[in-house]
Amino acid sequence: MILWDKKYEIGVRSIDEQHQNLVRLINKVELLLHDAEQGIDIYDDLLAVVTEIKEYTIYHFRYEEKLFHQFHYEFEEEHKKEHDDLIQAVENLDLSGMDENQLEFGKGLVKFLVSWLFRHIGGSDFLYRDMLIANGVK
Ligand SMILES: [Fe+2]
């Protein structure tokens, strides 16, 4: 179970909530892994969560990018590139190999998403916090 830590809060409520929702979705995969460890077939559920993660991530990225655009954020392009690369990585996931090795696939996915998300929040998202807060974004 991945626990949310206050140190990842950037201080813009809407974005902090979205980040926590992403952690919640990653934890859905974690829960499925416990089933897989019991020998339960999690293929359909795993596929559904992967789709959910993809859709919510795109929604969240678009939300941030809209704000960058609105307030002429100086690192808009660099930040958007990181988002695009992540979406591409999720699109490129080899779902065909998922059925054969559900547990390993799920474990790899959790590891990848957790490290990406916290690196991105701690690195890139913290760079825009002052700008959004100064513009009164909540
Ligand atoms: Fe971001």
Residues whose N, C-alpha, C, O or C-beta is under 5 A from the ligand:
A	BS01	LIG	E64 D125
